[in-house]
Amino acid sequence: MATTVKANQFLVDKRGRPRAVVLSIVSYQKLLHLVEDATDALALKQAIRTRRGTLTHTDLLTRLKRQHLI
């Protein structure tokens, strides 16, 4: 059984205050991807700022080959 979710559907409490939102699976997945991208961007920004924990692509490949992971 398919259910259509209209934009901006909210679940409200007894006083009519919004407490939750109903999203389609597609919208939810897009939101998750945006959060993941933002988290990755912040981690990269922090790594660049501190210059800790980053490797060049070549160094990464060398380490992975040395550990027989690729």
C-alpha positions in Angstrom: 0.0 0.0 0.0 1.6 3.3 -1.1 1.1 6.4 1.0 1.6 9.9 -0.4 3.2 12.4 1.9 2.5 16.1 1.2 5.2 18.6 1.9 5.4 20.1 5.4 3.3 17.6 7.2 3.7 17.9 11.0 2.7 15.9 14.0 1.4 18.2 16.7 0.7 17.9 20.4 -2.6 18.5 22.2 -1.9 22.3 22.1 -1.2 22.3 18.3 2.5 22.8 18.6 4.6 20.9 16.0 6.5 18.0 17.5 7.6 16.0 14.5 7.7 16.1 10.7 6.7 13.4 8.2 9.1 13.0 5.3 9.1 10.8 2.3 11.9 8.2 2.1 13.5 10.1 -0.8 13.4 13.4 1.2 14.8 11.6 4.3 17.7 10.1 2.2 18.5 13.4 0.7 18.6 15.0 4.1 20.9 12.2 5.4 23.3 12.8 2.4 23.4 16.5 3.1 24.2 15.9 6.8 26.9 13.4 5.8 28.4 15.9 3.3 28.4 18.7 5.9 30.0 16.4 8.5 32.7 15.4 6.0 33.3 19.1 5.0 33.7 20.1 8.7 36.1 17.2 9.3 38.2 18.1 6.3 38.2 21.8 7.4 39.4 20.7 10.8 42.1 18.4 9.4 43.4 21.2 7.1 43.4 23.7 10.0 45.3 21.4 12.4 47.3 19.6 9.7 46.9 16.4 11.7 45.6 13.1 10.3 45.9 13.9 6.6 47.9 12.1 4.0 48.5 12.7 0.3 46.8 10.3 -2.0 50.1 8.7 -2.9 51.0 8.2 0.7 47.7 6.6 1.4 48.0 4.2 -1.5 51.5 3.3 -0.4 50.3 2.5 3.2 47.3 0.5 1.9 49.5 -1.5 -0.4 52.1 -2.1 2.4 49.2 -3.5 4.6 48.0 -5.6 1.6 44.6 -3.9 1.7 44.7 -3.1 -2.0 
